Amino acid sequence: MFQFDESFLESVGLSDMPEEEKDNFLQYAQDQLEVRIGEKMSEGLTEEQLDEFEKIIDNDQETVQKWLAELGDYKNDETYKKLLEGAEDEEDSPQFLNDFVTAKWLDKNCPQYQDIIKEAMQGLQDEISSQKDAILENA
């Protein structure tokens, strides 16, 4: 995922933003990205799919365990193995399993999600870059 940090500010021309404003702006940018991704991903999904995804995001263990049961031998799944390589959480911890189920849900229900994320990020960066002078003036 994208990092909202000093390099992000530099990439959009806001590295000169006052230090006391940076954290708030970075949080705003991250929130905007999440909203844009959520809106785009929800297009074409049913209410049932949206409800299920919300339960997974909220770490509803019943929903997560249901998915794991349906996946069967998930420890041999390529997505599982790939997530395990970069995992900060312990294997089979509730957070790790939630991340895995989230990835599998997205693969099944919104296979274009990687493109949606890239497009939303690029759009956000372009928008911020085009308004950088006004943002710096008001910071």
N, C-alpha and C positions, 0 to 999 in steps of 0.2 A: 504494500500500500504506500501511498505517498506520505512523505514526511513534511509536516508543517513546522518548519524551523528556519534558521537564518538563511540557509541556501534557497528555500522557497522565496523568502523576502527578496533575496538578491535576484532570483530568476524573474521576478515581476517588477523589479526596479524600485523596491522599497527598503533597501538595506540602510538608507539614511533615516528611516523612521525613528523617532525618539524611543529609547529603550523602554520607557514606561508604557508605551502604546503597543509594543510588539506582541506581547502575550495575548492581549485582548484581540488584536487584529488576527493573529494566527488562529485563535479559537473561532472567531467569526468566519474565517475562510474555511476552516474544517467543517463547521456547521453548515455553511452554504453548499459545500461539496456533498455532504451527506444528504441534504434535502434534494439537490438536483439528481443525484443518483437514485434516491428512493422514488422520486416522481417518475423518472424515465423507466426504471425497472418495473414499476407497478402497472405501466401501460400494458394491457393485454392479459393481465393476470386476473383470475377469478377472486371473489371475496374469500372463498375457501383457501385458495393458495396464499393469499395475503395474510389470513388469520394463522395459517400454519407457519409461515415464515416469521411472523411476529412472535409466535410461541417459541420458535427456535432461537431467535435473537434474544428473547427474554430468558433463555436458558431453562425452559420448561422441560424438566427431566423426563416426564412421561412421553412427550413428543420426540425428544432426542433418542430415548431408548426404543421407541417404536421404529424410528428410522434405522437405528443400528440393527434391530432384529430383521427388518426387511432387507438390509444389505447383506446379511449372512456373514461370511468370512471377511469382514471389513479390514482386518489387519493385513491382508494381502492385496488390498486395493491400492492402486498407484497413487491416488490422491492422499490416502492415509500415509503412505510411505514418504511422499514428498513433504507433507506437513510435518511429519516426524523429524525430518532432517533439520528444519529450522525452528523447531518448537522450543518455546521458553517454558511452557508448562510440562509437567510430567505426562508421559504416555498414559492414556486412559484416565487422566484427571477430568473432572466435569468440564473444565474450560477447553481442554484439548479436544475432547469428544464433541463439544458444542461447535468448535471451529470446523471440525471435520464434517459434521452433519450440515452445517451452513454451506460449506463448499459443495457438498453433494447435492443439496437442495437447489443451489444456484445452477449447477451443471444440468440438472434435470429440468427445472422450471424456467430458467432464464439463461440459456447457454451463451447469449451474447453479452453477459454482464461485464466481462473484461473490456469489451469495446465501449460499453456504456460508461464505465469508470474512466477510461482514457479520454473519451470525448467530453465528459463533464469536467474533468480536470483541465483539459486544454481550454475549454470555454471559460472556465473560471480564471485561469491564468491570463488569457487574452483580455477578458473584461477588466481585471485588476490592472494589468499593464496599461491599458488604454486610459485608465482613470488615475494613474499613479500620481500625477501632479496635484490633482484635486485632493487625493487621499493624504498626501504629504502636507499640503497646505492646511488641512483641517486637523492634522494630528497634533 
